[in-house]
Amino acid sequence: MQQNADYWSWYIGAGALSESDYSFPSGHTTSAVEVATALFLCFKSDKKKIAWLFPCVALCTMGSRVYLMVHYATDVLGGLLVGVIAAVLGYLLMKLVMKSKGLEKVDAAKLFKKVPGKVGFACIGVAVLGIFLYAFIPSLSEGGADTQRCAYVGDYKCYNAAKVDDEKYPPIDGKEYCKIHWKALSGVKE
């Protein structure tokens, strides 16, 4: 659908290119539905009422993808289908693995008792902080602090690494852009 510029030109104006690489199915929806379905199945088997919270969060995620105009409703429905199938298969596989006798030989309680509580919390905190820094600080995740950034400054400032010295993505008006903005500004169709 994105190859037909006349059909979706209004969509570009609404900010649809502010995220990279749109896809079918919606990855956000697939992930949210998969986690929500798996948690729902686990908590529902224990007859806990909180189980109904997880599908509500997944529905909010689905709605946000369409509301923010980063996916069509069909992308979201595809993500719903893939997420539910993956979660149910994962849940059934987990039930099958839990029935096996090999897990009885592993005593996780002994393993975790050897780690003092404060050290465990510190390790988890450092891991979460490291993941956050890597994911949200572009200079850590994309080429380092000296990397030339995309020159796009429109509705937002793009911090993606620019395609420098790349024959496929030559400079536009002497400025280097990331792959997404280079395609949008040059009018190249794939």
MODELLER restraints for C-alpha pairs under 7 A, 6 or more apart:
rsr = mdl.restraints
at = mdl.atoms
rsr.add(forms.Gaussian(group=physical.xy_distance, feature=features.Distance(at['CA:2:A'], at['CA:8:A']), mean=6.89, stdev=0.5))
rsr.add(forms.Gaussian(group=physical.xy_distance, feature=features.Distance(at['CA:3:A'], at['CA:189:A']), mean=6.08, stdev=0.5))
rsr.add(forms.Gaussian(group=physical.xy_distance, feature=features.Distance(at['CA:3:A'], at['CA:190:A']), mean=6.65, stdev=0.5))
rsr.add(forms.Gaussian(group=physical.xy_distance, feature=features.Distance(at['CA:16:A'], at['CA:69:A']), mean=6.20, stdev=0.5))
rsr.add(forms.Gaussian(group=physical.xy_distance, feature=features.Distance(at['CA:16:A'], at['CA:70:A']), mean=5.65, stdev=0.5))
rsr.add(forms.Gaussian(group=physical.xy_distance, feature=features.Distance(at['CA:20:A'], at['CA:180:A']), mean=6.64, stdev=0.5))
rsr.add(forms.Gaussian(group=physical.xy_distance, feature=features.Distance(at['CA:24:A'], at['CA:75:A']), mean=4.94, stdev=0.5))
rsr.add(forms.Gaussian(group=physical.xy_distance, feature=features.Distance(at['CA:24:A'], at['CA:78:A']), mean=6.91, stdev=0.5))
rsr.add(forms.Gaussian(group=physical.xy_distance, feature=features.Distance(at['CA:25:A'], at['CA:75:A']), mean=4.55, stdev=0.5))
rsr.add(forms.Gaussian(group=physical.xy_distance, feature=features.Distance(at['CA:25:A'], at['CA:76:A']), mean=6.30, stdev=0.5))
rsr.add(forms.Gaussian(group=physical.xy_distance, feature=features.Distance(at['CA:25:A'], at['CA:78:A']), mean=4.89, stdev=0.5))
rsr.add(forms.Gaussian(group=physical.xy_distance, feature=features.Distance(at['CA:25:A'], at['CA:79:A']), mean=4.66, stdev=0.5))
rsr.add(forms.Gaussian(group=physical.xy_distance, feature=features.Distance(at['CA:26:A'], at['CA:71:A']), mean=6.82, stdev=0.5))
rsr.add(forms.Gaussian(group=physical.xy_distance, feature=features.Distance(at['CA:26:A'], at['CA:75:A']), mean=5.20, stdev=0.5))
rsr.add(forms.Gaussian(group=physical.xy_distance, feature=features.Distance(at['CA:26:A'], at['CA:76:A']), mean=5.35, stdev=0.5))
rsr.add(forms.Gaussian(group=physical.xy_distance, feature=features.Distance(at['CA:26:A'], at['CA:79:A']), mean=5.07, stdev=0.5))
rsr.add(forms.Gaussian(group=physical.xy_distance, feature=features.Distance(at['CA:27:A'], at['CA:79:A']), mean=6.62, stdev=0.5))
rsr.add(forms.Gaussian(group=physical.xy_distance, feature=features.Distance(at['CA:29:A'], at['CA:61:A']), mean=6.25, stdev=0.5))
rsr.add(forms.Gaussian(group=physical.xy_distance, feature=features.Distance(at['CA:29:A'], at['CA:62:A']), mean=5.44, stdev=0.5))
rsr.add(forms.Gaussian(group=physical.xy_distance, feature=features.Distance(at['CA:29:A'], at['CA:76:A']), mean=6.06, stdev=0.5))
rsr.add(forms.Gaussian(group=physical.xy_distance, feature=features.Distance(at['CA:29:A'], at['CA:79:A']), mean=5.17, stdev=0.5))
rsr.add(forms.Gaussian(group=physical.xy_distance, feature=features.Distance(at['CA:29:A'], at['CA:80:A']), mean=6.27, stdev=0.5))
rsr.add(forms.Gaussian(group=physical.xy_distance, feature=features.Distance(at['CA:30:A'], at['CA:79:A']), mean=4.22, stdev=0.5))
rsr.add(forms.Gaussian(group=physical.xy_distance, feature=features.Distance(at['CA:30:A'], at['CA:80:A']), mean=5.78, stdev=0.5))
rsr.add(forms.Gaussian(group=physical.xy_distance, feature=features.Distance(at['CA:30:A'], at['CA:82:A']), mean=6.18, stdev=0.5))
rsr.add(forms.Gaussian(group=physical.xy_distance, feature=features.Distance(at['CA:30:A'], at['CA:83:A']), mean=4.46, stdev=0.5))
rsr.add(forms.Gaussian(group=physical.xy_distance, feature=features.Distance(at['CA:31:A'], at['CA:83:A']), mean=6.45, stdev=0.5))
rsr.add(forms.Gaussian(group=physical.xy_distance, feature=features.Distance(at['CA:32:A'], at['CA:58:A']), mean=5.11, stdev=0.5))
rsr.add(forms.Gaussian(group=physical.xy_distance, feature=features.Distance(at['CA:32:A'], at['CA:61:A']), mean=6.88, stdev=0.5))
rsr.add(forms.Gaussian(group=physical.xy_distance, feature=features.Distance(at['CA:33:A'], at['CA:58:A']), mean=5.24, stdev=0.5))
rsr.add(forms.Gaussian(group=physical.xy_distance, feature=features.Distance(at['CA:33:A'], at['CA:80:A']), mean=6.04, stdev=0.5))
rsr.add(forms.Gaussian(group=physical.xy_distance, feature=features.Distance(at['CA:33:A'], at['CA:83:A']), mean=5.06, stdev=0.5))
rsr.add(forms.Gaussian(group=physical.xy_distance, feature=features.Distance(at['CA:33:A'], at['CA:84:A']), mean=6.30, stdev=0.5))
rsr.add(forms.Gaussian(group=physical.xy_distance, feature=features.Distance(at['CA:34:A'], at['CA:83:A']), mean=4.21, stdev=0.5))
rsr.add(forms.Gaussian(group=physical.xy_distance, feature=features.Distance(at['CA:34:A'], at['CA:84:A']), mean=5.69, stdev=0.5))
rsr.add(forms.Gaussian(group=physical.xy_distance, feature=features.Distance(at['CA:34:A'], at['CA:86:A']), mean=6.40, stdev=0.5))
rsr.add(forms.Gaussian(group=physical.xy_distance, feature=features.Distance(at['CA:34:A'], at['CA:87:A']), mean=4.87, stdev=0.5))
rsr.add(forms.Gaussian(group=physical.xy_distance, feature=features.Distance(at['CA:36:A'], at['CA:54:A']), mean=4.68, stdev=0.5))
rsr.add(forms.Gaussian(group=physical.xy_distance, feature=features.Distance(at['CA:36:A'], at['CA:55:A']), mean=5.40, stdev=0.5))
rsr.add(forms.Gaussian(group=physical.xy_distance, feature=features.Distance(at['CA:36:A'], at['CA:58:A']), mean=6.20, stdev=0.5))
rsr.add(forms.Gaussian(group=physical.xy_distance, feature=features.Distance(at['CA:37:A'], at['CA:55:A']), mean=6.74, stdev=0.5))
rsr.add(forms.Gaussian(group=physical.xy_distance, feature=features.Distance(at['CA:37:A'], at['CA:84:A']), mean=6.30, stdev=0.5))
rsr.add(forms.Gaussian(group=physical.xy_distance, feature=features.Distance(at['CA:37:A'], at['CA:87:A']), mean=5.89, stdev=0.5))
rsr.add(forms.Gaussian(group=physical.xy_distance, feature=features.Distance(at['CA:38:A'], at['CA:87:A']), mean=5.21, stdev=0.5))
rsr.add(forms.Gaussian(group=physical.xy_distance, feature=features.Distance(at['CA:38:A'], at['CA:88:A']), mean=6.91, stdev=0.5))
rsr.add(forms.Gaussian(group=physical.xy_distance, feature=features.Distance(at['CA:38:A'], at['CA:91:A']), mean=6.34, stdev=0.5))
rsr.add(forms.Gaussian(group=physical.xy_distance, feature=features.Distance(at['CA:39:A'], at['CA:51:A']), mean=6.91, stdev=0.5))
rsr.add(forms.Gaussian(group=physical.xy_distance, feature=features.Distance(at['CA:39:A'], at['CA:54:A']), mean=6.88, stdev=0.5))
rsr.add(forms.Gaussian(group=physical.xy_distance, feature=features.Distance(at['CA:40:A'], at['CA:51:A']), mean=4.68, stdev=0.5))
rsr.add(forms.Gaussian(group=physical.xy_distance, feature=features.Distance(at['CA:40:A'], at['CA:52:A']), mean=6.68, stdev=0.5))
rsr.add(forms.Gaussian(group=physical.xy_distance, feature=features.Distance(at['CA:40:A'], at['CA:54:A']), mean=6.27, stdev=0.5))
rsr.add(forms.Gaussian(group=physical.xy_distance, feature=features.Distance(at['CA:43:A'], at['CA:51:A']), mean=5.19, stdev=0.5))
rsr.add(forms.Gaussian(group=physical.xy_distance, feature=features.Distance(at['CA:44:A'], at['CA:51:A']), mean=5.62, stdev=0.5))
rsr.add(forms.Gaussian(group=physical.xy_distance, feature=features.Distance(at['CA:62:A'], at['CA:76:A']), mean=6.05, stdev=0.5))
rsr.add(forms.Gaussian(group=physical.xy_distance, feature=features.Distance(at['CA:65:A'], at['CA:71:A']), mean=5.64, stdev=0.5))
rsr.add(forms.Gaussian(group=physical.xy_distance, feature=features.Distance(at['CA:66:A'], at['CA:72:A']), mean=5.92, stdev=0.5))
rsr.add(forms.Gaussian(group=physical.xy_distance, feature=features.Distance(at['CA:66:A'], at['CA:73:A']), mean=6.20, stdev=0.5))
rsr.add(forms.Gaussian(group=physical.xy_distance, feature=features.Distance(at['CA:134:A'], at['CA:140:A']), mean=5.54, stdev=0.5))
rsr.add(forms.Gaussian(group=physical.xy_distance, feature=features.Distance(at['CA:134:A'], at['CA:141:A']), mean=5.42, stdev=0.5))
rsr.add(forms.Gaussian(group=physical.xy_distance, feature=features.Distance(at['CA:135:A'], at['CA:141:A']), mean=6.46, stdev=0.5))
rsr.add(forms.Gaussian(group=physical.xy_distance, feature=features.Distance(at['CA:138:A'], at['CA:159:A']), mean=6.60, stdev=0.5))
rsr.add(forms.Gaussian(group=physical.xy_distance, feature=features.Distance(at['CA:139:A'], at['CA:145:A']), mean=4.71, stdev=0.5))
rsr.add(forms.Gaussian(group=physical.xy_distance, feature=features.Distance(at['CA:142:A'], at['CA:161:A']), mean=6.31, stdev=0.5))
rsr.add(forms.Gaussian(group=physical.xy_distance, feature=features.Distance(at['CA:147:A'], at['CA:161:A']), mean=6.53, stdev=0.5))
rsr.add(forms.Gaussian(group=physical.xy_distance, feature=features.Distance(at['CA:148:A'], at['CA:161:A']), mean=6.07, stdev=0.5))
rsr.add(forms.Gaussian(group=physical.xy_distance, feature=features.Distance(at['CA:148:A'], at['CA:162:A']), mean=5.84, stdev=0.5))
rsr.add(forms.Gaussian(group=physical.xy_distance, feature=features.Distance(at['CA:149:A'], at['CA:159:A']), mean=5.69, stdev=0.5))
rsr.add(forms.Gaussian(group=physical.xy_distance, feature=features.Distance(at['CA:149:A'], at['CA:160:A']), mean=5.79, stdev=0.5))
rsr.add(forms.Gaussian(group=physical.xy_distance, feature=features.Distance(at['CA:149:A'], at['CA:161:A']), mean=4.61, stdev=0.5))
rsr.add(forms.Gaussian(group=physical.xy_distance, feature=features.Distance(at['CA:149:A'], at['CA:162:A']), mean=4.94, stdev=0.5))
rsr.add(forms.Gaussian(group=physical.xy_distance, feature=features.Distance(at['CA:150:A'], at['CA:158:A']), mean=5.94, stdev=0.5))
rsr.add(forms.Gaussian(group=physical.xy_distance, feature=features.Distance(at['CA:150:A'], at['CA:159:A']), mean=6.13, stdev=0.5))
rsr.add(forms.Gaussian(group=physical.xy_distance, feature=features.Distance(at['CA:150:A'], at['CA:160:A']), mean=5.70, stdev=0.5))
rsr.add(forms.Gaussian(group=physical.xy_distance, feature=features.Distance(at['CA:150:A'], at['CA:161:A']), mean=5.77, stdev=0.5))
rsr.add(forms.Gaussian(group=physical.xy_distance, feature=features.Distance(at['CA:150:A'], at['CA:162:A']), mean=4.46, stdev=0.5))
rsr.add(forms.Gaussian(group=physical.xy_distance, feature=features.Distance(at['CA:150:A'], at['CA:176:A']), mean=6.07, stdev=0.5))
rsr.add(forms.Gaussian(group=physical.xy_distance, feature=features.Distance(at['CA:150:A'], at['CA:177:A']), mean=4.32, stdev=0.5))
rsr.add(forms.Gaussian(group=physical.xy_distance, feature=features.Distance(at['CA:150:A'], at['CA:178:A']), mean=5.15, stdev=0.5))
rsr.add(forms.Gaussian(group=physical.xy_distance, feature=features.Distance(at['CA:151:A'], at['CA:175:A']), mean=6.25, stdev=0.5))
rsr.add(forms.Gaussian(group=physical.xy_distance, feature=features.Distance(at['CA:151:A'], at['CA:176:A']), mean=5.94, stdev=0.5))
rsr.add(forms.Gaussian(group=physical.xy_distance, feature=features.Distance(at['CA:151:A'], at['CA:177:A']), mean=5.43, stdev=0.5))
rsr.add(forms.Gaussian(group=physical.xy_distance, feature=features.Distance(at['CA:152:A'], at['CA:158:A']), mean=5.88, stdev=0.5))
rsr.add(forms.Gaussian(group=physical.xy_distance, feature=features.Distance(at['CA:152:A'], at['CA:177:A']), mean=6.55, stdev=0.5))
rsr.add(forms.Gaussian(group=physical.xy_distance, feature=features.Distance(at['CA:152:A'], at['CA:181:A']), mean=6.89, stdev=0.5))
rsr.add(forms.Gaussian(group=physical.xy_distance, feature=features.Distance(at['CA:160:A'], at['CA:178:A']), mean=6.04, stdev=0.5))
rsr.add(forms.Gaussian(group=physical.xy_distance, feature=features.Distance(at['CA:161:A'], at['CA:178:A']), mean=5.91, stdev=0.5))
rsr.add(forms.Gaussian(group=physical.xy_distance, feature=features.Distance(at['CA:162:A'], at['CA:176:A']), mean=5.66, stdev=0.5))
rsr.add(forms.Gaussian(group=physical.xy_distance, feature=features.Distance(at['CA:162:A'], at['CA:177:A']), mean=4.73, stdev=0.5))
rsr.add(forms.Gaussian(group=physical.xy_distance, feature=features.Distance(at['CA:162:A'], at['CA:178:A']), mean=4.24, stdev=0.5))
rsr.add(forms.Gaussian(group=physical.xy_distance, feature=features.Distance(at['CA:163:A'], at['CA:169:A']), mean=6.36, stdev=0.5))
rsr.add(forms.Gaussian(group=physical.xy_distance, feature=features.Distance(at['CA:163:A'], at['CA:176:A']), mean=6.37, stdev=0.5))
rsr.add(forms.Gaussian(group=physical.xy_distance, feature=features.Distance(at['CA:163:A'], at['CA:177:A']), mean=6.01, stdev=0.5))
rsr.add(forms.Gaussian(group=physical.xy_distance, feature=features.Distance(at['CA:163:A'], at['CA:178:A']), mean=5.38, stdev=0.5))
rsr.add(forms.Gaussian(group=physical.xy_distance, feature=features.Distance(at['CA:163:A'], at['CA:179:A']), mean=6.61, stdev=0.5))
rsr.add(forms.Gaussian(group=physical.xy_distance, feature=features.Distance(at['CA:164:A'], at['CA:176:A']), mean=6.29, stdev=0.5))
rsr.add(forms.Gaussian(group=physical.xy_distance, feature=features.Distance(at['CA:169:A'], at['CA:182:A']), mean=6.90, stdev=0.5))
